[in-house]
């Protein structure tokens, strides 16, 4: 099986458009498992370490994706310290 790990967007992309569009395209090709790191990636101005800490987390968009696509396995990733934290 194929799985994909992705961010919610890159730089100035609208996360709703970039994430949902990306998932639709890749799911249409047969991928059913998405691990979504719930923050954008900034390609200019942030180091890799800063990219894991500075861009704000957006768990709500990952929840919306799972609601919109219950047929897919959507795994929330990024900044979680406990299972309960995922539901904050």
C-alpha positions as CSV (number, residue, x, y, z in Angstrom):
1,X,0.0,0.0,0.0
2,X,1.0,3.6,-0.6
3,X,0.9,6.2,2.1
4,X,1.6,9.9,1.9
5,X,2.9,12.3,4.6
6,X,2.3,15.9,3.8
7,X,2.0,19.4,5.3
8,X,-1.2,21.4,5.1
9,X,0.4,23.7,2.6
10,X,3.6,25.6,1.5
11,X,4.4,29.2,1.9
12,X,1.5,31.5,0.9
13,X,-0.8,28.7,-0.3
14,X,-4.3,28.6,1.1
15,X,-4.3,25.4,3.2
16,X,-7.9,24.6,2.4
17,X,-7.2,24.7,-1.3
18,X,-3.7,23.1,-1.2
19,X,-4.4,20.2,1.2
20,X,-7.9,19.3,-0.1
21,X,-6.8,19.5,-3.7
22,X,-3.6,17.5,-3.1
23,X,-5.5,14.8,-1.2
24,X,-8.2,14.6,-3.9
25,X,-5.6,14.2,-6.6
26,X,-3.5,11.6,-4.8
27,X,-6.6,9.6,-3.6
28,X,-7.9,9.5,-7.1
29,X,-4.6,7.7,-8.0
30,X,-5.3,5.1,-5.4
31,X,-3.7,6.3,-2.1
32,X,-6.0,5.8,0.9
33,X,-3.7,6.7,3.8
34,X,-2.6,10.3,4.5
35,X,-0.4,11.4,7.5
36,X,-1.0,15.1,7.7
37,X,1.5,17.3,9.6
38,X,-0.8,20.1,10.7
39,X,1.4,23.1,9.8
40,X,2.6,24.8,6.7
41,X,6.1,24.5,5.4
42,X,7.9,27.8,4.8
43,X,10.6,27.3,2.2
44,X,12.2,30.7,2.6
45,X,13.3,32.3,5.8
46,X,13.0,29.3,8.2
47,X,15.4,26.5,8.9
48,X,14.2,22.9,9.0
49,X,14.2,23.0,12.8
50,X,12.2,26.3,12.8
51,X,9.7,24.7,10.3
52,X,8.9,22.1,12.9
53,X,8.2,24.7,15.6
54,X,7.3,28.2,14.3
55,X,4.4,27.8,11.8
56,X,1.2,27.5,13.7
57,X,-0.5,24.1,14.0
58,X,-4.0,23.8,12.5
59,X,-5.6,20.6,13.8
60,X,-9.0,21.8,12.7
61,X,-8.2,21.6,9.0
62,X,-7.1,17.9,9.5
63,X,-10.4,17.2,11.3
64,X,-12.3,18.8,8.4
65,X,-10.4,16.7,5.9
66,X,-11.3,13.5,7.8
67,X,-14.9,14.6,8.0
68,X,-15.0,15.4,4.2
69,X,-13.2,12.1,3.3
70,X,-14.3,9.4,5.8
71,X,-13.3,6.8,3.2
72,X,-9.6,7.7,3.8
73,X,-7.3,7.0,6.7
74,X,-6.2,10.4,7.9
75,X,-3.6,10.5,10.6
76,X,-2.9,13.8,12.5
77,X,0.8,14.6,12.9
78,X,2.7,17.5,14.4
79,X,3.2,18.8,17.9
80,X,1.0,16.3,19.7
81,X,2.1,15.5,23.3
82,X,-0.7,13.0,24.0
83,X,-3.8,11.4,22.4
84,X,-6.0,13.8,24.3
85,X,-4.1,16.7,22.9
86,X,-5.4,15.8,19.4
87,X,-8.9,16.6,20.5
88,X,-8.2,20.0,22.0
